[in-house]
Amino acid sequence: MTLLTICNNAADEVGIDRPSSVIGSSDPSAQKLLRYANKAGNWLMRSVVWQALRKEGTFTSVAGETQTSILPSDFDRFVKETFWNRTDYILISGPVTATEWQGLKAYDYQGDTKFAYRGDAVLLIPAPGAGKSLAFEYVSNQWCQSSGGTGQSAWAADTDVGVLDEELILRALKFTYLTDEGLPNDVAFQEMRDYMDTMIENDQPAANIMVSADIFGGGRHFTGVPATSGTNINVI
């Protein structure tokens, strides 16, 4: 589905007139649909580590704690426990909190490598030498794309399509529209949640599966950290 198709389908379901166009339209309903379509896409991108948005970043270290200009332009966040010094075969844990980072600095920490993320730079402790090959996985903020396949972090044309599942974007758009307009949204929420559960299960077929309850509350919570040796799942 294109952006226009998604918005037309959403319009049908919430009971408003279909827009003839979305991008650049002066129609208030079309403008709302565009706003909510972007809001839904950004929310979905930040809620789950979707495989379609996972990418790899690599860089060569400079000597010292601070590594600058290493994050890709579409970077949103790190995927936990994927940062490695490939030269020395060392897992780099983090990102640690500001509190933990300052504690590590205060005690001149010299144990296993950890990292913090501050000011769009990666800080490593203990500081590496120059020339180390480092790699990490991250979540891209480009959840939609042009008809030609150029990744985007927001809709830019009526012909744009989703990188994330477009039916899921549609259901999130419908729920967002009803919620923000103060309309009954219980059915839309359940439809979105049920579909999202299915998408997560298909997207992440592993023992430690996250479900929508991890996002909406009231259910199990997967920490995202690999299970300790000798255990089956890592759940709190």
C-alpha positions in Angstrom: 0.0 0.0 0.0 1.1 3.6 -0.7 0.6 6.4 1.8 -2.5 7.5 -0.2 -3.9 4.0 0.0 -3.2 3.7 3.7 -4.9 7.1 4.4 -7.9 6.3 2.2 -8.4 2.9 4.0 -8.1 4.7 7.3 -10.6 7.3 6.2 -13.1 4.6 5.3 -12.7 2.9 8.7 -13.0 6.1 10.8 -15.9 7.4 8.7 -14.5 10.5 7.0 -14.2 11.4 3.3 -11.3 9.9 1.4 -8.7 12.5 0.4 -7.7 12.7 -3.2 -4.2 13.5 -2.1 -2.3 13.7 1.2 1.1 15.4 0.7 0.6 19.1 0.1 -3.2 18.9 0.6 -5.0 21.9 2.1 -7.8 19.6 3.2 -7.8 19.6 7.1 -8.8 15.9 7.1 -5.9 14.9 4.8 -3.6 17.0 7.0 -4.7 15.1 10.1 -4.3 11.8 8.4 -0.8 12.7 7.4 0.1 13.8 10.9 -1.3 10.7 12.4 0.4 8.5 9.7 3.8 10.0 10.7 3.0 9.7 14.4 2.0 6.0 13.9 5.1 5.2 11.9 7.5 6.8 14.4 5.7 5.1 17.3 6.0 1.6 15.7 9.7 2.2 14.8 10.5 3.0 18.4 8.4 0.3 20.0 10.0 -2.8 18.6 13.4 -3.9 17.2 11.9 -4.9 13.8 14.3 -6.9 11.6 13.4 -4.7 8.7 14.9 -1.7 10.5 18.0 -3.5 11.9 21.3 -2.4 10.3 25.0 -2.8 11.0 27.4 0.1 11.7 31.2 -0.3 11.6 34.1 2.0 12.3 37.8 2.0 13.1 38.7 3.3 16.5 40.9 6.3 17.2 43.1 6.2 20.3 41.2 7.6 23.2 37.8 7.4 25.0 35.7 9.5 22.6 34.8 8.1 19.2 33.0 10.8 17.1 31.3 10.9 13.7 30.6 7.1 13.7 26.8 6.9 13.8 25.0 6.4 10.6 22.7 9.2 9.4 19.6 7.1 9.9 20.6 6.0 13.5 17.8 5.8 16.1 19.2 3.6 18.8 21.6 0.7 19.5 20.5 -2.9 19.5 21.5 -4.2 22.9 24.5 -6.5 23.3 25.6 -6.3 19.7 28.6 -4.0 20.0 31.9 -5.8 19.5 35.6 -5.1 19.2 36.2 -7.5 16.3 39.9 -7.1 16.4 40.2 -8.3 20.0 37.0 -10.4 20.1 35.6 -8.3 23.0 31.9 -7.6 23.7 31.4 -3.9 24.5 28.5 -3.7 27.0 26.1 -0.8 27.1 25.1 1.8 26.6 25.5 2.3 30.3 23.5 5.0 32.2 25.0 8.4 33.0 25.2 7.4 36.6 27.1 4.2 35.9 29.4 6.0 33.5 30.4 8.6 36.0 31.0 5.9 38.6 33.3 4.1 36.1 35.2 7.3 35.5 35.5 8.1 39.2 37.0 4.6 40.0 39.3 4.6 36.9 37.6 1.4 35.7 39.9 -1.1 33.9 37.6 -4.1 33.4 35.7 -5.4 30.4 35.0 -2.7 27.9 31.8 -0.7 28.3 30.3 2.2 26.4 28.2 5.3 26.9 26.3 7.3 24.3 26.5 11.1 24.9 26.5 14.1 22.6 26.1 11.9 19.5 29.5 10.3 20.3 30.4 6.9 21.7 32.5 6.9 24.8 34.6 3.7 25.5 36.1 2.7 28.8 38.8 1.5 29.0 39.8 3.6 26.1 40.9 1.5 23.0 44.0 2.0 20.9 43.8 3.2 17.4 42.9 0.9 14.5 40.5 -1.4 16.2 37.7 -2.8 14.1 34.4 -2.1 15.9 30.8 -3.0 14.9 27.3 -2.8 16.2 23.7 -3.2 15.2 21.3 -0.3 15.4 17.7 0.5 14.6 17.2 2.7 11.6 14.7 5.6 11.8 13.8 5.0 8.1 10.4 3.2 8.6 9.1 4.3 5.2 10.6 4.8 1.7 10.0 6.4 -1.6 8.5 4.4 -4.5 12.1 4.1 -5.7 13.3 2.5 -2.5 15.0 5.5 -0.8 14.7 5.2 3.0 12.8 8.0 4.8 11.9 8.9 8.4 8.6 10.6 7.4 6.2 10.4 4.5 7.2 12.7 1.6 4.9 11.7 -1.3 1.6 10.1 -1.8 3.4 7.2 -3.6 5.6 6.4 -0.6 5.4 2.9 0.8 6.2 1.4 4.2 9.4 -0.4 5.2 7.4 -1.6 8.2 4.3 -3.7 7.5 1.7 -1.3 5.9 -1.3 -3.1 7.4 0.2 -2.5 10.8 0.8 1.2 10.0 -2.8 1.4 8.9 -4.1 -0.1 12.2 -1.8 2.2 14.2 -3.0 5.2 12.2 -6.6 4.3 12.8 -6.0 3.9 16.6 -4.0 7.1 16.7 -6.7 9.1 14.8 -9.5 7.9 17.1 -7.5 8.5 20.2 -6.3 12.0 19.3 -9.8 13.0 18.1 -11.4 11.8 21.4 -13.4 9.0 19.7 -14.1 5.5 21.0 -10.9 3.5 20.3 -11.2 0.2 22.2 -11.9 -2.0 19.1 -9.2 -0.3 17.1 -6.7 -0.8 20.0 -7.5 -4.5 20.2 -7.3 -4.9 16.4 -3.9 -3.2 16.4 -2.6 -5.1 19.4 -3.7 -8.5 18.0 -2.1 -7.8 14.6 1.0 -6.4 16.3 1.4 -9.6 18.3 1.3 -11.7 15.2 3.8 -9.4 13.4 6.2 -9.6 16.4 6.0 -13.3 16.6 6.7 -13.7 12.8 9.4 -11.0 12.9 11.3 -12.4 15.9 10.9 -16.3 15.9 12.9 -17.0 19.0 12.5 -18.4 22.5 12.7 -14.9 24.0 9.9 -13.3 22.0 8.6 -9.9 23.0 4.9 -9.4 22.7 2.7 -6.2 22.7 2.2 -6.6 26.4 5.8 -5.6 26.8 4.9 -2.3 25.2 1.4 -1.7 26.6 2.0 -3.1 30.1 0.4 -5.8 32.2 2.3 -8.7 30.8 5.7 -10.4 30.6 8.8 -8.3 30.0 11.8 -9.5 28.1 15.0 -7.7 29.1 16.6 -7.9 25.7 19.8 -9.3 27.2 21.0 -12.7 26.1 20.1 -15.5 28.6 22.8 -16.5 31.1 24.5 -19.8 30.4 22.4 -22.6 31.7 19.1 -20.8 31.6 16.3 -20.9 29.0 14.8 -17.4 29.0 15.6 -14.0 30.4 12.3 -12.7 31.7 11.6 -10.3 34.6 
